[in-house]
Amino acid sequence: MPELPEVETIARGLANAIVGKTIAAVSVSMAKIAIAPAGRDFAPELPGEIVAGVARRAKFIVIALASGRRLTVHLRMTGRLIYQPAGSRQPYPYTHISIDFTDDSRVMFADVRQFGRMRLLERDEVWDADGGIEPLSEGFTCELFLSMLDGRRTPIKAFLLDQSRISGVGNIYACEALWEAGIRPGRPAHKVSKPARRRLHSAIRGVLARSIEARGTSVDDYVDAEGLKGGFQNQLSVYGRLGEPCPRCGKPIVRTVISQRGTWWCRACQK
Ligand SMILES: [Zn+2]
């Protein structure tokens, strides 16, 4: 599933490609994926709208329209947002929504497993993803993170995956940040020491920033808005590397399950 760096990369690519463009036509071939405000149809609402901006909030891509309305997109497991410039339009597999612009370019929402959603929000509709804090924002201070773990008995890895607390960190970056900070993923959050919490705060921000720099991690279906793979899969320390040597101590990486999610870590140097 795309996490913060992958969604950020897609949003930046789309921002470069479609801001200022006018929507000419929209077609929807899978109704459950396109959600309109109650009582209205999705496709007829959009022609004539101008794209004012594209940004990321949590794991959502948010397309702001000049009318003040917004399109929010969650890619879930296998969703893709693919941009095709004018003159290079061609069919894309599993396309369920096509947004065509007046310059003959388009954005397609493709999704093999059909769990992704594109939703049109009204101008004044209150929406804040799942409510967690953005880990790369100024507001996510070390002091705040330290206090967030107080009294939390859940495993630290499960805490990191809770989107109502911290936005956009999924399985890949939780595994990588815990390895970098030297913390056992199953350790109850409130039992992580103050120095370890500081290391983890720094590791979360560091791994996310480095992955954005590398245009995300392509270990499954993720591609950017141009249909290209990211590069951070070549920099992963533990995720998906069962049995390979830990880059820090050389002992083999193990895989366990925490909160139903595969968890890769080093028994020797994560405490
Ligand atoms: Zn190790």
Boltz pocket constraint, residues with backbone or C-beta under 6 A from the ligand:
constraints:
  - pocket:
      binder: B
      contacts: [[A, 246], [A, 247], [A, 248], [A, 249], [A, 250], [A, 251], [A, 266], [A, 267], [A, 268], [A, 269], [A, 270]]
      max_distance: 6.0
